[in-house]
Amino acid sequence: MDKNEEIETIEEIKEEPKKEKKEKKDSKKNKQIEELQNEINSLKDKNMRVTAEMVNTLRRKDEEMSRIMKYSNESLILELLPVIDNFERALSTNNNLSDEVINYQKGINMIYNNIKNILDKFEVKEIDALGKEFDPSYHQAVMQEEKKDTPSNIVIEVMQKGYTYKDKVIRPVMVKVSK
């Protein structure tokens, strides 16, 4: 071996521990980078899930508030329905009335019509039942009667009127149904 080759070999031997140290440092750095990248990915995933949950919660809250606002007058309307029933009963008696009672009845009729107009404005509708097929989502059968000329399961008498508020039944119609 000549002198140059010996020097190169000695330098290579000196370089080997430095290379090993550098490789260990690089390996350690790569491992740290990988761990940090995994942590970043985990945090991104967690952030996406939290954001999605927040969006869903806000959507559910908005839907609930819309529903509450849509039917906010329901309890007031339910309180008014018996008043409407009483007005209708008062107006249905017409047997041998004096002129004074007839005048009172005209006033009652005007008040009744005003209340009905207000209910119409708030989308309260009377459920039409007489002569229709019995539907348990709109009707409440309280009696049954056999009628020869009427098919079975048809409403033959309305005992108490029913109403819808917007798209919801707030009081079903009490009916008598044919057998």
C-alpha positions as CSV (number, residue, x, y, z in Angstrom):
1,M,0.0,0.0,0.0
2,D,1.3,3.3,-0.8
3,K,1.2,6.3,1.6
4,N,-1.8,7.9,-0.1
5,E,-3.9,4.8,0.2
6,E,-3.0,4.5,3.9
7,I,-4.0,8.1,4.5
8,E,-7.3,7.6,2.8
9,T,-8.0,4.5,4.8
10,I,-7.2,6.3,8.1
11,E,-9.4,9.1,7.1
12,E,-12.3,6.7,6.3
13,I,-11.8,5.0,9.7
14,K,-12.0,8.5,11.3
15,E,-15.1,9.3,9.3
16,E,-17.1,6.2,10.2
17,P,-18.0,7.2,13.8
18,K,-19.0,10.6,12.5
19,K,-21.2,9.0,9.9
20,E,-22.8,6.8,12.5
21,K,-23.4,9.7,14.8
22,K,-24.9,11.7,12.0
23,E,-27.1,8.8,10.9
24,K,-28.3,8.4,14.5
25,K,-29.1,12.1,14.7
26,D,-30.9,12.0,11.4
27,S,-32.8,8.9,12.4
28,K,-33.8,10.6,15.7
29,K,-34.9,13.7,13.9
30,N,-36.9,11.7,11.4
31,K,-38.6,9.8,14.2
32,Q,-39.4,13.2,15.9
33,I,-40.7,14.6,12.7
34,E,-42.9,11.5,12.2
35,E,-44.3,11.8,15.7
36,L,-45.0,15.5,15.3
37,Q,-46.7,14.8,11.9
38,N,-48.9,12.1,13.6
39,E,-49.8,14.5,16.4
40,I,-50.7,17.2,13.8
41,N,-52.9,14.7,11.9
42,S,-54.6,13.7,15.1
43,L,-55.2,17.3,16.1
44,K,-56.6,18.1,12.6
45,D,-59.0,15.1,12.9
46,K,-60.1,16.2,16.4
47,N,-60.6,19.8,15.1
48,M,-62.7,18.5,12.2
49,R,-64.9,16.4,14.6
50,V,-65.4,19.2,17.0
51,T,-66.3,21.6,14.2
52,A,-68.8,19.1,12.8
53,E,-70.4,18.6,16.2
54,M,-70.7,22.3,16.7
55,V,-72.3,22.8,13.2
56,N,-74.7,19.9,14.0
57,T,-75.6,21.4,17.4
58,L,-76.3,24.8,15.8
59,R,-78.4,23.2,13.2
60,R,-80.5,21.3,15.8
61,K,-80.8,24.5,17.9
62,D,-82.1,26.4,14.8
63,E,-84.6,23.7,14.0
64,E,-85.9,23.6,17.5
65,M,-86.2,27.4,17.6
66,S,-88.1,27.3,14.3
67,R,-90.4,24.7,15.6
68,I,-91.0,26.7,18.8
69,M,-91.6,29.9,16.9
70,K,-93.9,28.1,14.4
71,Y,-96.2,26.8,17.2
72,S,-95.7,29.6,19.7
73,N,-99.4,30.4,19.9
74,E,-100.7,26.9,20.3
75,S,-101.5,27.1,24.0
76,L,-103.4,30.4,23.5
77,I,-105.4,28.8,20.7
78,L,-106.2,25.7,22.8
79,E,-107.6,28.0,25.5
80,L,-109.8,29.8,22.9
81,L,-111.3,26.6,21.4
82,P,-113.8,26.0,24.3
83,V,-114.8,29.7,24.0
84,I,-115.6,29.0,20.3
85,D,-117.6,25.9,21.2
86,N,-119.6,28.0,23.7
87,F,-120.3,30.7,21.1
88,E,-121.5,28.0,18.7
89,R,-123.8,26.5,21.3
90,A,-125.2,29.9,22.2
91,L,-125.8,30.7,18.5
92,S,-127.5,27.4,17.8
93,T,-130.5,28.1,20.0
94,N,-133.2,29.9,18.0
95,N,-136.4,28.6,19.5
96,N,-139.1,31.3,20.2
97,L,-136.6,34.1,21.0
98,S,-137.7,37.7,21.8
99,D,-136.4,40.6,19.8
100,E,-134.1,41.6,22.6
101,V,-132.5,38.1,22.7
102,I,-132.2,38.1,18.9
103,N,-130.3,41.4,19.1
104,Y,-128.0,39.9,21.7
105,Q,-127.5,36.9,19.5
106,K,-126.5,39.2,16.6
107,G,-123.9,40.8,18.8
108,I,-122.6,37.3,19.9
109,N,-122.5,36.3,16.3
110,M,-120.3,39.3,15.4
111,I,-117.9,38.5,18.3
112,Y,-117.9,34.9,17.2
113,N,-117.0,35.9,13.6
114,N,-114.3,38.2,14.8
115,I,-112.7,35.4,16.8
116,K,-113.0,33.0,13.8
117,N,-111.3,35.5,11.5
118,I,-108.4,35.9,14.0
119,L,-108.0,32.1,14.2
120,D,-108.0,32.0,10.3
121,K,-105.3,34.6,10.3
122,F,-103.2,32.4,12.5
123,E,-103.8,29.4,10.3
124,V,-106.2,27.6,12.6
125,K,-108.6,25.5,10.5
126,E,-111.6,23.5,11.3
127,I,-111.3,19.8,10.4
128,D,-114.0,18.7,7.9
129,A,-115.2,15.3,9.1
130,L,-118.9,14.7,8.4
131,G,-119.3,12.1,5.7
132,K,-115.6,11.4,5.4
133,E,-113.9,8.1,6.1
134,F,-112.7,7.8,9.7
135,D,-109.0,8.8,10.0
136,P,-107.5,8.3,13.5
137,S,-104.9,11.0,12.9
138,Y,-107.8,13.6,12.6
139,H,-110.8,11.9,14.3
140,Q,-111.5,10.5,17.7
141,A,-114.3,8.0,17.6
142,V,-116.5,8.2,20.7
143,M,-119.4,6.2,19.4
144,Q,-120.4,3.7,16.8
145,E,-123.8,3.3,15.2
146,E,-125.1,0.9,12.6
147,K,-126.6,2.6,9.6
148,K,-128.0,0.5,6.7
149,D,-127.5,3.1,3.9
150,T,-124.0,4.2,5.1
151,P,-120.8,2.1,4.5
152,S,-118.8,1.2,7.6
153,N,-116.1,3.4,9.0
154,I,-117.7,6.7,7.8
155,V,-118.2,9.7,10.1
156,I,-122.0,10.1,10.6
157,E,-122.0,12.8,13.3
158,V,-119.6,15.4,14.7
159,M,-119.8,15.5,18.5
160,Q,-117.1,18.2,18.9
161,K,-115.3,20.1,16.2
162,G,-111.6,19.5,15.7
163,Y,-108.9,22.0,14.6
164,T,-105.5,22.1,13.0
165,Y,-102.9,24.7,13.7
166,K,-100.7,25.2,10.6
167,D,-99.9,21.6,9.7
168,K,-100.5,20.1,13.2
169,V,-103.7,18.6,14.7
170,I,-104.3,20.4,18.0
171,R,-107.7,19.0,18.7
172,P,-109.1,15.9,16.9
173,V,-112.7,15.8,15.9
174,M,-114.9,13.8,18.3
175,V,-117.1,11.7,16.0
176,K,-119.7,9.0,15.8
177,V,-118.7,6.4,13.2
178,S,-120.9,4.0,11.2
179,K,-120.4,0.2,11.8
